[in-house]
Amino acid sequence: GSPTDWLHRARSDLNLARLFRPEGVLFEDLCFHAQQAAEKALKAVLIANSVAAPNIHSIRRLIDLLPEKLDLPREVQDAAGLTDYAVSSRYPGDFEPVDKDEHREAVRLAEAVVAWAADLIGN
């Protein structure tokens, strides 16, 4: 897809992540959408800069692939922490439950990445 297509999907995930938590929905699942929003926004930026977007979920690795000429805001760097929501928190296991504050922070970081990507792409 085009950078615009990727950004469109990133915004969709961001809107899901922002949802007031419906009854029976875990914060982990909302945070997964925050991670997906950041991942797709970064892939939009990569594609816009003629860099192939690999089929990976690691925000850190995607950030590392960005052209050095790009100025990365602190929030974009900090978004690397969202990777934990891509896999580990989506399945039962040994992890601390995600709380409201963690969810709020995940959404804040995802919003920053999507806004940064939209500014770069001009969309």
Stockholm file with secondary structure:
# STOCKHOLM 1.0

chainA/1-123         GSPTDWLHRARSDLNLARLFRPEGVLFEDLCFHAQQAAEKALKAVLIANSVAAPNIHSIRRLIDLLPEKLDLPREVQDAAGLTDYAVSSRYPGDFEPVDKDEHREAVRLAEAVVAWAADLIGN
#=GR chainA/1-123 SS CCHHHHHHHHHHHHHHHTSCCCTTCCHHHHHHHHHHHHHHHHHHHHHHTTCCCCSCCCHHHHHHHSCTTSCCCHHHHHGGGGGGGTTGGGSSSSSCCCCHHHHHHHHHHHHHHHHHHHHHHTC
#=GC SS_cons         CCHHHHHHHHHHHHHHHTSCCCTTCCHHHHHHHHHHHHHHHHHHHHHHTTCCCCSCCCHHHHHHHSCTTSCCCHHHHHGGGGGGGTTGGGSSSSSCCCCHHHHHHHHHHHHHHHHHHHHHHTC
//
